[in-house]
Amino acid sequence: MKIQKGFTLIELMIAVAVVGILATIALPAYGNYVLRGKLAEAPTNLANLRVQLEQFYQDNRNYGSAASACGVDALGNVVVMMPAGVHFSYSCNWTVASPPNATTGGTNQFFTVTATGLPTDSTKGFAFTIDQSNNKATTVTAVVPPGWSGSTTCWVTKPGGTC
C-alpha cells in the first residue's frame, strides 16, 4: 500500500474558507482599533492646551492680546504653542464679550480650542472641541466610518457615540 503525502483539494478549500471568514471579521475590527488609537491624539492635546491656556490666563488675566490669537501675550510672544499633530490640526479662537457675562461668573473672555482631523488621514471628518468652561464636544461629518457619531457633551472615542 502506498502512503499519501500532502493535502487534498477539499482540505485546502476548507482552510481557505476558514481564513476568509476570519479575515472578514478581523479586518474591520482592526481598522476600528487603529482609528481609535489615532483619535486618542486629539483629547490628549486638547486637555493639555486647556491647562496651558488657563495657566496663561492666571499670569496675564486674558487668553490672548487684542490683536493676537490664543496664548500670545501683549508683546507678541507665543506662550501657548499649538501642537504639530500627526493626525489632527489644532486651532484656537478667543473672544471678548462686552459687557461681562454674569452667567459665567462675570468673566468676559472665552476660548474654544478645536482639533480637526487631517483630510489625508483616517481621522478626517472628526472634530473635537473644548472651551474655557471645560465643555467638550465631538462633531462628525458624513465621511467618518459607519457606526461613528458625535456628541455635544464629551469626546467620542468609540463607535456608537461612546465617550
Summary of the structure (lengths in Angstrom):
residues: 163
radius of gyration: 24.4
end to end distance: 66.1
largest distance: 100.1
contacts: 420
relative contact order: 0.14
helix: 33%
strand: 21%
